[in-house]
Amino acid sequence: MPVLDAEPHVLQCSEVWGGNDEVNRGVIMPGLDAWFFSKPVGDDPSGGDIHYLSSCATGRITRMLVADVSGHGTAVAALAVRLRDLMRRFMNYVDQSRLMEGINREFAGLTDSGRFATAMAATFWAPTREFEMSNAGHPPPLLYRATTRTWTTLQPAGAAHLRKADDLPLGILDASTYGRFKTILEPGDTLVVYTDGFIEARNASGEFLGEDGLRGVLSQIDLADPASIAPNAYERVRDFVGGPLDDDATILVLRLNELAVPRGSMLLGLKVSGEIAADYMKSFLPGGKRFLLPEFRRDNILGAVFDRFNTQR
């Protein structure tokens, strides 16, 4: 089974981490642990699966993005850079809908005709342990509930969501909109986001593993060591195929940790205000990248100063 690349990376406030390279590494954030496993097809050190994590200036908003881009090579590498810029631009936004629409517009403008991507974006609001997810034609996440010891599929419920959003793959329509659905992680729960390299893996008989097959694979894995879940799943899918997979394969595993979540205070508010003002001014310098001020809403702005507002979303 593949071993971890290095010690877990500790995500800092106002940081974006990730890319489209092969990786097997843990990431530590306030209230949340993550483990990324990504294996490009063949011997290529980088592939068409792009993964990112970002943390806002206060550490309360953690955002995840897993995208499966059609193609490989320099075009995907260029997209990875642009997606990193977008993750940074919207890192201080609680609502991820503008991020998804911005990614879609950028993607449609950057790629050649006929190129598209599926993507899953999630925002973790640390004060309430709430996950908000948007799906752009991507396989739905899988959730293990520790209380019931079962794996379920996370999907938006009800026709209202479908009427409000297109949820198409990125780059299909410039003006496509993306809905949101939520869940709250409890201690011991495990959330898994993956690309279709897993569920579209085929055995010698031409049979696809499928979503049910991946749930079956995960149900056979000991979840006591979260760092081993993704590489273990990859090896079991390779056994199903009987050899290397014929597509890029990426898994993101998420679980709550016991690290303290940043709480609003006058000191935090002043410190973060100065940092954000400096970053905003730098964006106007030659070569500076566009940087948006924090989303103006009560839990985002006042919550940095008064902790009682962090419980209201």
C-alpha positions in Angstrom: 0.0 0.0 0.0 1.4 3.5 -0.8 2.9 5.3 2.1 2.3 9.0 3.1 4.6 11.4 1.3 5.6 13.4 4.4 4.4 14.7 7.7 0.9 16.2 7.6 0.8 19.7 6.2 -0.6 22.3 8.7 -2.8 24.6 6.7 -2.2 28.2 7.7 -4.7 31.1 7.6 -5.0 32.7 4.1 -3.2 29.7 2.5 -4.2 27.7 -0.6 -2.6 24.2 -0.8 -2.8 21.6 -3.6 -2.4 21.2 -7.3 -2.6 18.4 -9.9 0.4 16.3 -8.9 0.6 12.8 -7.5 0.1 13.1 -3.8 -0.6 11.0 -0.6 -0.5 13.4 2.3 -2.5 14.5 5.3 -3.5 18.1 6.0 -4.4 19.5 9.5 -6.9 22.4 9.9 -8.8 23.9 12.8 -11.5 21.4 13.6 -10.8 19.2 10.6 -8.3 16.7 9.2 -8.0 15.9 5.5 -6.1 13.2 3.6 -5.5 13.6 -0.1 -4.6 10.7 -2.4 -4.1 11.4 -6.1 -2.6 9.0 -8.6 -2.3 10.1 -12.3 -2.8 7.5 -14.9 0.4 5.8 -16.1 3.8 7.1 -15.0 2.9 10.8 -15.4 3.7 12.7 -12.1 0.8 15.1 -12.8 -2.7 14.5 -14.3 -6.1 15.8 -15.0 -7.4 15.6 -11.4 -7.0 18.9 -9.5 -7.3 19.2 -5.8 -7.1 22.3 -3.5 -7.7 23.3 0.2 -7.9 26.9 1.3 -8.3 28.6 4.7 -9.7 32.1 5.3 -7.9 34.8 7.2 -9.4 33.8 10.5 -9.2 30.0 10.0 -13.0 29.6 10.4 -13.7 28.9 6.7 -12.0 25.9 5.1 -12.8 25.2 1.5 -12.1 22.1 -0.6 -12.2 21.6 -4.3 -11.8 18.4 -6.3 -12.0 18.7 -10.1 -11.6 16.1 -12.8 -10.5 17.9 -16.0 -10.6 16.3 -19.4 -7.1 15.9 -20.7 -3.6 16.2 -19.3 -0.4 18.1 -19.8 0.3 21.8 -19.9 -3.3 22.9 -20.4 -4.4 21.2 -17.1 -1.3 22.7 -15.4 -2.4 26.2 -16.5 -5.9 25.5 -15.2 -4.6 24.4 -11.9 -2.8 27.7 -11.5 -6.0 29.7 -12.4 -8.1 27.6 -10.0 -5.6 28.3 -7.2 -6.0 32.0 -7.9 -9.8 31.7 -7.7 -9.6 29.7 -4.5 -7.5 32.5 -3.0 -9.8 35.2 -4.4 -12.9 33.8 -2.6 -11.2 32.3 0.5 -12.9 34.8 2.8 -16.4 34.1 1.4 -18.7 31.9 3.4 -21.1 31.4 0.5 -19.4 29.3 -2.2 -21.9 29.9 -5.0 -20.0 32.8 -6.4 -16.8 30.7 -6.4 -18.5 28.0 -8.4 -19.9 30.4 -10.9 -16.5 32.2 -11.2 -14.7 28.9 -11.7 -17.1 27.9 -14.4 -16.7 31.2 -16.3 -12.9 31.1 -16.0 -12.9 27.5 -17.1 -15.1 28.1 -20.1 -12.9 31.0 -21.2 -9.6 29.2 -20.6 -10.1 25.9 -22.2 -10.3 24.8 -25.9 -13.7 23.9 -27.4 -15.0 20.6 -26.2 -12.9 20.6 -23.0 -14.9 20.4 -19.7 -14.5 19.3 -16.1 -16.6 17.9 -13.2 -16.0 19.3 -9.8 -17.1 19.1 -6.2 -16.6 22.1 -3.9 -17.2 22.0 -0.1 -17.0 24.7 2.5 -16.4 23.7 6.2 -17.7 26.3 8.6 -15.6 25.4 11.7 -17.7 27.0 14.4 -20.8 24.8 13.6 -19.0 21.8 11.9 -21.3 22.4 8.9 -20.4 21.3 5.4 -21.9 23.1 2.4 -21.4 21.3 -0.9 -21.8 22.2 -4.6 -21.7 19.6 -7.3 -20.8 20.4 -11.0 -21.6 17.0 -12.6 -19.2 15.2 -10.2 -19.8 11.8 -8.5 -21.6 12.4 -5.2 -19.6 12.2 -2.0 -19.9 9.2 0.4 -20.5 9.7 4.1 -19.9 7.2 6.9 -22.0 7.9 10.0 -20.3 6.6 13.1 -23.6 6.3 14.9 -25.1 3.9 12.4 -21.8 2.4 11.0 -23.1 2.7 7.5 -22.0 4.4 4.2 -24.5 6.6 2.4 -24.5 8.8 -0.7 -24.8 12.6 -0.1 -27.0 14.3 -2.7 -29.3 17.3 -2.7 -32.8 16.5 -1.7 -36.0 17.8 -3.3 -37.0 19.4 -6.6 -36.4 22.9 -5.3 -32.6 22.5 -5.5 -32.9 21.3 -9.1 -35.1 24.2 -10.2 -32.6 26.7 -8.8 -29.4 25.3 -10.3 -28.0 23.7 -13.4 -25.2 21.8 -11.7 -23.6 21.1 -15.1 -20.0 20.2 -15.5 -17.7 23.2 -15.7 -17.3 24.8 -19.1 -20.6 23.6 -20.6 -22.5 26.9 -20.2 -20.9 30.3 -19.2 -23.8 31.3 -17.1 -24.5 27.9 -15.4 -25.5 28.2 -11.7 -24.8 25.7 -8.9 -26.9 24.8 -6.0 -25.8 23.9 -2.4 -26.7 21.2 0.0 -25.5 20.8 3.6 -24.6 18.2 6.2 -23.1 18.4 9.7 -20.2 16.1 10.6 -20.3 14.4 14.0 -17.3 13.0 15.8 -16.2 9.7 14.1 -18.0 10.5 10.8 -15.9 10.2 7.6 -16.6 12.1 4.4 -15.1 10.9 1.1 -14.9 12.9 -2.1 -13.5 11.0 -5.2 -13.2 11.2 -8.9 -14.7 8.9 -11.4 -11.4 7.0 -12.0 -12.6 4.8 -9.1 -16.2 4.1 -10.0 -15.4 3.7 -13.8 -12.7 1.2 -13.1 -13.4 -2.1 -15.0 -12.4 -5.6 -14.3 -11.3 -8.2 -16.9 -15.0 -9.0 -17.7 -15.7 -5.3 -18.5 -17.7 -4.8 -15.4 -17.6 -1.3 -13.8 -17.0 -1.0 -10.1 -19.6 1.7 -9.8 -20.8 3.7 -6.8 -22.2 0.6 -5.0 -18.9 -1.2 -5.6 -16.9 1.7 -4.1 -19.2 1.7 -1.0 -18.5 -2.0 -0.7 -14.8 -1.4 -0.9 -14.9 1.3 1.8 -17.1 -0.9 4.0 -14.3 -3.5 4.1 -11.6 -1.0 5.2 -10.7 -0.4 8.9 -11.5 3.2 9.5 -9.5 3.4 12.7 -6.5 4.9 10.7 -8.0 7.6 8.4 -4.7 8.1 6.7 -4.8 4.6 5.3 -8.4 4.8 3.9 -7.6 6.4 0.5 -4.5 4.4 -0.4 -6.1 1.2 0.8 -9.2 1.9 -1.3 -6.9 2.5 -4.3 -5.1 -0.8 -3.9 -8.4 -2.7 -3.5 -9.7 -1.1 -6.8 -6.5 -2.1 -8.5 -7.1 -5.6 -7.3 -10.6 -5.4 -8.8 -9.2 -4.2 -12.1 -6.3 -6.7 -12.0 -3.7 -4.1 -12.7 -3.2 -0.3 -13.1 -6.3 1.9 -13.5 -6.8 3.5 -16.9 -7.7 7.0 -15.5 -6.5 9.4 -12.9 -7.8 8.6 -9.5 -8.2 11.0 -6.5 -9.8 10.6 -3.1 -10.2 13.2 -0.4 -11.0 11.9 3.1 -12.3 14.3 5.8 -12.8 13.8 9.5 -13.3 16.1 12.5 -10.3 16.6 14.9 -10.1 18.1 18.4 -8.1 21.2 17.5 -9.5 24.4 18.8 -11.6 26.4 16.4 -10.8 30.1 16.1 -13.2 32.2 18.2 -14.2 35.8 17.6 -12.4 38.5 19.6 -11.3 42.1 19.4 -7.7 41.0 19.0 -8.6 38.5 16.2 -10.7 41.1 14.4 -7.9 43.8 14.5 -5.2 41.3 13.4 -7.2 39.9 10.5 -8.4 43.4 9.4 -4.8 44.5 9.0 -3.8 41.4 7.1 -6.8 41.6 4.7 -6.2 45.3 4.1 -2.6 44.7 3.2 -3.5 41.8 0.8 -6.1 44.0 -0.8 -3.7 46.8 -1.4 -1.1 44.4 -2.8 -3.6 43.3 -5.4 -3.3 46.8 -7.1 0.5 46.6 -7.4 2.0 45.6 -10.8 1.7 41.8 -11.1 -0.7 41.6 -8.1 -3.5 39.1 -8.3 -7.1 40.1 -7.8 -8.2 39.8 -4.2 -11.8 40.3 -2.9 -12.7 41.7 0.4 -14.5 39.3 2.8 -18.1 38.6 2.0 -20.3 41.1 3.9 -22.5 39.0 6.1 -23.0 39.0 9.9 -21.4 35.6 10.7 -18.4 36.4 8.5 -17.6 40.0 9.6 -19.0 40.3 13.1 -18.1 36.7 13.9 -14.4 37.6 13.7 -14.9 40.0 16.6 -17.9 38.7 18.6 -18.0 34.9 18.9 -21.8 34.7 19.5 -22.3 35.5 15.8 -20.4 32.4 14.7 -23.3 30.2 15.6 -25.8 31.8 13.2 -25.6 30.9 9.5 
